[in-house]
Amino acid sequence: MKLSSQIRSISYLKAHAAEIVRNLSKQQEPLIITQNGEAKVVIQDIESYEQTQRTIALLKILSLGIHQIEEGKVLPAEDVIKGLRERRENR
């Protein structure tokens, strides 16, 4: 994805909103909107946004897991499985 081809001014957005929405859905690439020559916002289709949010959530979980490993807050899988089986049997 080459972002330089996905930059438009806010006046272009105002004049071509419907076309932009159609293209965002087809291309699934973000569009950068500028105001007074400065990048101000990024617009993207909902599917891409949702995928980005899922990716961020997975990365947070991964980071948390790595942090817990570094702090020694983990147990061997065998111990966890054994504990779960014991809890189930005691019900």
N, C-alpha and C positions, 0 to 999 in steps of 0.2 A: 504494500500500500504506500503510495507516494502522496504524502500530505499536501505538498505544494499544489497539486491539482484539485484539492478539495478545500480551497479557501475562497470564501465569497464575502462581500460586504453586506452590512445589514440592509442597505437599500436594495441589493439584489434579492435578499431574502424576502423583503416586503413585496417586491414586484413579482416574484416567482415562487411563492410559498407552496402552491399545489404541486407544481412541477418538482420542487425539491423533495417534498414528502414522497411522491411516487418514486423518484430516483433513489432515495435513501433505502426504501424497501427493496428495490431491485439490487442495488449495488452492495448493500450492507457494509458501507464504509462511512465513517464519521465525516461530518462537514464542519469546518471551522468558520465561524462568523466573526468578522472584524468590525470594529467601530472606530472611526478616526484612525485607521491604519493599524490598530492594535487588535490582536486576537482577544476576543471576549468570551465566547461560548463555543461549545462543541455540541452539535446535534447528531443524534444517531437513531436508527430504527429500533423499535422495541425489542425485537429478537436479539439483536447485537447487545443491547443494553442488559437484557436479562442474562445473556451468556457471560458478559463481563462481571455482573454481580455474582453469578455462581462461581466463576473463577476466583474472584476476590475472596469469597467465603471459604473455598477450599484451601486457598493459600494461607488464610488466617488459621484454619484448623491445623494445617501442616506446621506453621510457625509455632503454634501453641504446643504441639507434640514435640517438636525439636527442643523447645524451651524446657518442657517437662523432663525430657531425657537428660538434658544438660544439668538439671537440678537434681537428678536422681529420683524423681518422683514416678518411677515406673516399677512394674512387677513383671516377672517372667510370665509368659503366656500360660504355661502349665499351671502356675499357682492361681491365676485368675480363673481358668477353666475349672480347676479343682474346687475353688471356692464357690463358683456358680452352681456346680453340681451338688455340693453339700447343702447350699441354701434351698435348692429345688427339692432335695430329698427330705429336708426338715419341714416342709410345708404340710 
